[in-house]
Amino acid sequence: MNAIHLGYDSTNYYAIPCGKKYLLIDAGMPGTLGKMKSQWRRCGIDAGDIRHLIVTHFHPDHCGIAQELQSMGIDLIVGRMQSEYADLANKSMAKLPGFREIVLKPHNLLDENDKFAFEKRIGVPGYILHTPGHSDDSISIVIEGLGVFTGDLPPWGLMSMESNEEAERSWSLIRSTNERRVFPGHGDSFELRV
């Protein structure tokens, strides 16, 4: 299994094969749906091939077109803890041109660390980790055998641990997984040194 890089405008977005469909991790700024569709076409992915979307956090460059994607029939899957931040995110992004309020559906909430529910719902072995350090609603997505998608969690080794204890705890949690490949929201993927 591979992660297909769909990034544009300095932010990484990924498509993960799930049988004949895909899981999309993160989605662009409001008004960039056309760019996202262009990236799908470039990679040979039809819009109908995207089944699920998970956003690593509710910042506009990671969730700005989430509602537009839901309107296309893509299920927005959200960590239960993360759902507590949706209203605040909607209020903060309301002023952005082209933003459509994100509506969460209760049947699309997953508990963090629930491997069984994740695989049953998404179709690949994995789970969601709550990994604050960039924002309180930040999650990382573990796809077993592929890696960890960390969004904007400050990169391990490039931050001052004294100033970001939450990020330190989040990286400790990530290091405790069996995954070594890290796919960040910005920049190149890298191997995690343990």
Residue pairs with C-beta under 8 A, 6 or more apart in sequence:
1 16
1 17
1 124
1 143
1 145
1 146
2 17
2 146
3 14
3 15
3 16
3 143
3 146
3 147
3 149
3 183
3 189
4 14
4 15
4 16
4 17
4 22
4 43
4 45
5 12
5 13
5 14
6 12
6 13
6 14
6 15
6 24
6 36
6 39
6 40
6 43
7 13
7 39
8 28
8 32
8 35
8 36
8 39
9 28
9 29
9 32
9 35
9 61
10 186
11 26
11 28
11 29
11 61
11 62
11 185
11 186
12 26
12 183
12 184
12 185
12 186
12 187
13 24
13 25
13 26
13 27
13 28
13 36
13 39
14 24
14 25
14 26
14 149
14 183
15 22
15 23
15 24
15 25
15 40
15 43
15 45
15 50
16 22
16 23
16 24
16 25
16 124
16 143
16 146
17 124
18 51
18 52
18 122
18 123
18 124
19 123
20 49
21 49
21 50
21 51
21 52
21 123
22 45
22 49
22 50
22 51
22 52
23 51
23 52
23 53
23 54
23 122
23 123
23 124
24 50
24 52
24 53
24 54
24 69
24 74
25 53
25 54
25 55
25 56
25 141
25 149
25 183
26 54
26 55
26 56
26 62
26 63
26 149
26 151
26 185
27 36
27 53
27 55
27 62
27 63
27 64
27 65
27 66
27 69
28 35
28 36
28 61
28 64
28 65
29 60
29 61
29 64
29 65
29 96
30 60
30 64
30 65
30 93
30 96
30 97
30 98
30 99
30 100
31 64
31 65
31 97
31 98
32 64
32 65
33 65
33 68
33 69
36 65
36 69
37 47
40 46
40 47
40 49
40 50
47 72
48 73
50 69
50 72
50 74
51 74
51 75
51 123
52 74
52 75
52 76
52 77
52 121
52 122
53 66
53 69
53 70
53 74
53 75
53 76
53 77
54 76
54 77
54 78
54 128
54 139
54 141
55 62
55 63
55 66
55 76
55 78
56 62
56 138
56 139
56 140
56 141
56 149
56 150
56 151
56 152
56 185
57 63
57 82
57 134
57 135
57 137
57 138
57 139
57 151
57 152
58 82
58 85
58 86
58 88
58 89
58 93
58 102
58 135
58 137
59 89
59 135
59 152
60 93
60 96
60 99
61 185
62 151
62 152
62 185
63 89
63 102
64 93
64 96
64 98
64 99
66 76
66 102
67 76
67 100
67 101
67 102
67 103
68 100
69 76
70 76
70 102
70 103
71 100
75 105
75 108
76 102
76 104
76 105
76 108
77 108
77 109
77 110
77 121
77 122
78 86
78 104
78 108
78 109
78 110
79 109
79 110
79 111
79 112
79 128
79 130
79 139
80 109
80 110
80 111
80 112
81 112
81 130
81 137
81 139
82 130
82 137
82 139
83 104
83 109
84 137
85 135
85 136
85 137
86 102
86 104
89 102
89 137
90 101
90 102
93 99
94 101
110 117
110 118
110 121
110 128
111 117
111 128
112 127
112 128
112 129
112 130
112 139
113 127
113 128
113 129
114 127
114 128
115 125
115 126
115 127
118 125
118 126
118 127
118 128
119 125
119 126
124 143
124 144
125 143
125 144
125 145
126 141
126 142
126 143
126 144
127 141
127 142
128 139
128 140
128 141
128 142
129 139
129 140
129 141
129 142
129 148
129 170
129 173
129 174
129 177
130 138
130 139
131 138
131 139
131 140
131 150
131 151
131 153
131 170
131 173
131 174
132 138
132 166
132 167
132 170
133 153
133 154
133 164
133 166
133 167
133 168
133 169
133 170
133 171
134 151
134 152
134 153
134 154
134 167
135 152
138 151
138 152
138 153
138 170
139 151
140 148
140 149
140 150
140 151
140 153
140 170
140 174
141 148
141 149
142 148
142 177
142 179
143 149
143 179
144 178
144 179
145 179
146 179
146 181
147 179
147 180
147 181
147 182
147 183
147 189
148 174
148 177
148 179
148 181
148 182
148 183
148 192
149 183
150 174
150 182
150 183
150 184
150 185
151 184
151 185
152 184
152 185
152 186
153 167
153 170
153 171
153 174
153 184
154 164
154 167
155 184
155 187
155 190
156 171
156 174
156 182
156 192
159 167
161 167
161 168
174 182
174 192
175 192
175 194
179 192
180 191
180 192
180 194
181 189
181 190
181 191
181 192
182 189
182 190
182 191
182 192
183 189
184 190
